[in-house]
């Protein structure tokens, strides 16, 4: 109950802030929404673990070349095998690890034309949950686990390119998904997918 209240409050604040900023922007206003495939290279373990998932994002203009953007991505379970030993015997344990990313921040693009370069700097969180549930149930568990589980603050500086033919476009971006837990951890993250502008 408490977790759903916190999530509802967060979404309400984001919607209110978005409406307020949208009202202050100029006549070149537009909104972008998109879905994307997410590649995340978790660099902390050796060897690194590569995750693939899906996500969605929404952005609105505050100026013709500045947007405020929010995104969330869920990476599908990868089995991570670890070894434990008590000095007498060794045991291999598989853990179904699933990252969930939620980020919010500005996106700065070049002006004009159907193809634009951009840079972004977002802040938010990354949650690591472990389960053997189906993707749908795992996503719901990951959302519930944000306030009680293995959640760390995260930042994401990135660069990218997007191209539009009318209202439909494609976007590619790459950056450093940095999270903070017992130090700073840098991880490559790449997203690619369609975007709609209106």
C-alpha positions as CSV (number, residue, x, y, z in Angstrom):
1,X,0.0,0.0,0.0
2,X,2.7,2.5,1.0
3,X,4.8,1.7,-2.2
4,X,1.9,2.3,-4.5
5,X,1.2,5.6,-2.7
6,X,4.9,6.7,-3.2
7,X,4.8,5.7,-6.9
8,X,1.5,7.6,-7.4
9,X,2.9,10.7,-5.7
10,X,6.1,10.6,-7.9
11,X,4.0,10.2,-11.1
12,X,1.8,13.1,-10.1
13,X,4.7,15.4,-9.5
14,X,6.3,14.5,-12.9
15,X,2.9,15.2,-14.6
16,X,2.4,18.5,-12.8
17,X,6.0,19.6,-13.5
18,X,5.6,18.6,-17.2
19,X,2.3,20.5,-17.6
20,X,3.7,23.6,-15.9
21,X,6.8,23.6,-18.1
22,X,4.8,22.9,-21.3
23,X,2.6,25.9,-20.6
24,X,5.7,28.2,-20.4
25,X,7.3,27.0,-23.7
26,X,7.1,28.8,-27.1
27,X,5.1,28.2,-30.3
28,X,7.4,25.5,-31.6
29,X,6.2,23.1,-28.9
30,X,6.2,19.5,-29.5
31,X,6.0,16.3,-27.6
32,X,8.0,13.1,-28.4
33,X,7.1,9.6,-27.2
34,X,8.9,6.5,-28.1
35,X,9.8,2.9,-27.3
36,X,13.2,1.5,-27.4
37,X,15.4,-1.6,-27.2
38,X,17.8,-1.3,-24.3
39,X,21.3,-2.7,-24.1
40,X,23.0,-2.5,-20.7
41,X,26.5,-3.8,-20.0
42,X,26.9,-4.4,-16.2
43,X,30.6,-3.9,-15.6
44,X,30.8,-4.8,-11.9
45,X,31.1,-8.6,-12.1
46,X,33.8,-10.3,-13.9
47,X,33.0,-11.2,-16.6
48,X,30.6,-8.4,-17.4
49,X,26.9,-9.3,-17.8
50,X,25.1,-8.0,-21.0
51,X,21.4,-7.3,-20.5
52,X,18.8,-6.6,-23.2
53,X,15.4,-5.1,-22.4
54,X,12.6,-2.7,-23.5
55,X,11.7,0.8,-22.4
56,X,9.6,3.8,-23.1
57,X,10.2,7.6,-22.9
58,X,8.3,10.8,-23.2
59,X,9.7,14.3,-23.7
60,X,8.4,17.8,-24.2
61,X,10.0,21.1,-25.4
62,X,10.8,23.9,-23.0
63,X,12.7,25.6,-25.9
64,X,13.1,24.7,-29.6
65,X,16.3,22.8,-28.8
66,X,15.8,21.8,-25.1
67,X,13.5,19.1,-23.9
68,X,12.7,17.6,-20.6
69,X,12.6,13.8,-20.8
70,X,11.6,10.9,-18.6
71,X,12.3,7.2,-19.4
72,X,12.0,3.8,-17.9
73,X,13.5,0.6,-19.1
74,X,13.3,-3.0,-17.8
75,X,16.0,-5.5,-18.7
76,X,15.1,-9.1,-19.0
77,X,16.5,-11.7,-16.6
78,X,20.0,-13.0,-17.1
79,X,21.2,-15.9,-15.1
80,X,24.3,-15.0,-13.1
81,X,26.2,-18.0,-11.7
82,X,28.2,-17.4,-8.5
83,X,30.3,-19.8,-6.5
84,X,30.1,-20.1,-2.7
85,X,32.4,-22.2,-0.6
86,X,32.6,-23.1,3.0
87,X,36.1,-24.5,2.8
88,X,34.9,-28.1,2.4
89,X,32.5,-28.0,-0.5
90,X,31.7,-25.6,-3.3
91,X,28.2,-24.7,-4.6
92,X,27.2,-23.0,-7.8
93,X,24.1,-20.8,-7.4
94,X,22.2,-19.2,-10.4
95,X,20.4,-15.9,-9.7
96,X,17.9,-14.4,-12.2
97,X,19.1,-10.7,-12.1
98,X,16.9,-8.0,-13.6
99,X,17.8,-4.3,-13.8
100,X,15.1,-1.6,-13.9
101,X,16.2,2.0,-14.9
102,X,14.2,5.2,-14.3
103,X,15.8,8.5,-15.4
104,X,14.7,12.1,-15.8
105,X,16.5,15.1,-17.2
106,X,17.2,17.6,-20.0
107,X,18.0,16.7,-23.6
108,X,19.9,19.4,-25.6
109,X,19.6,19.0,-29.4
110,X,21.0,20.8,-32.5
111,X,18.4,23.1,-34.1
112,X,16.4,22.4,-37.3
113,X,16.5,19.8,-40.0
114,X,15.2,16.2,-40.1
115,X,18.4,14.8,-38.4
116,X,19.5,16.2,-35.1
117,X,22.4,15.4,-32.8
118,X,21.8,15.6,-29.0
119,X,23.3,15.3,-25.6
120,X,21.5,14.4,-22.4
121,X,22.2,14.3,-18.7
122,X,19.6,12.4,-16.6
123,X,19.4,11.5,-13.0
124,X,17.3,8.8,-11.4
125,X,17.7,5.3,-10.1
126,X,18.5,1.7,-11.0
127,X,17.1,-1.2,-9.2
128,X,18.5,-4.7,-9.3
129,X,16.0,-7.5,-8.4
130,X,16.5,-11.2,-8.6
131,X,13.7,-13.6,-9.5
132,X,12.7,-16.4,-11.8
133,X,9.3,-14.9,-12.6
134,X,8.0,-14.2,-16.1
135,X,8.9,-10.8,-17.7
136,X,5.5,-9.3,-16.8
137,X,5.6,-10.5,-13.2
138,X,9.3,-9.6,-12.9
139,X,8.6,-6.0,-14.0
140,X,5.8,-5.6,-11.4
141,X,8.1,-7.1,-8.7
142,X,10.9,-4.7,-9.8
143,X,8.5,-1.7,-9.4
144,X,7.4,-2.8,-6.0
145,X,11.1,-3.5,-5.0
146,X,12.2,0.1,-5.7
147,X,11.4,1.3,-2.2
148,X,12.5,-1.8,-0.3
149,X,15.1,-3.5,-2.5
150,X,18.5,-3.1,-4.0
151,X,18.0,0.5,-5.4
152,X,20.8,2.9,-6.1
153,X,21.0,6.5,-7.3
154,X,22.1,6.8,-10.9
155,X,23.1,9.3,-13.5
156,X,23.3,9.0,-17.3
157,X,25.3,11.3,-19.5
158,X,24.8,10.4,-23.1
159,X,25.0,11.4,-26.8
160,X,22.9,10.4,-29.7
161,X,21.2,11.1,-33.0
162,X,17.6,11.1,-34.2
163,X,16.1,11.5,-37.6
164,X,12.5,12.3,-38.5
165,X,10.5,11.8,-41.7
166,X,7.5,13.9,-40.7
167,X,6.1,12.8,-37.4
168,X,7.9,9.4,-37.3
169,X,11.5,9.1,-36.4
170,X,14.3,6.7,-35.2
171,X,16.6,7.5,-32.3
172,X,20.0,6.0,-31.2
173,X,21.8,7.0,-28.1
174,X,24.7,5.7,-26.0
175,X,26.2,6.8,-22.7
176,X,27.5,5.9,-19.3
177,X,24.9,4.5,-16.9
178,X,26.6,5.3,-13.6
179,X,25.2,4.1,-10.4
180,X,26.4,4.7,-6.8
181,X,26.7,1.7,-4.5
182,X,29.8,1.2,-2.4
183,X,31.5,3.5,-4.9
184,X,30.9,4.6,-8.5
185,X,30.1,2.0,-11.2
186,X,30.3,2.9,-14.9
187,X,28.3,0.8,-17.4
188,X,27.8,1.1,-21.1
189,X,24.2,1.7,-22.1
190,X,22.7,1.9,-25.7
191,X,19.1,2.5,-26.7
192,X,17.5,2.3,-30.2
193,X,13.9,2.7,-31.3
194,X,11.1,4.6,-33.0
195,X,9.9,8.0,-31.8
196,X,6.7,9.9,-32.6
197,X,6.7,13.7,-32.6
198,X,3.5,15.7,-32.3
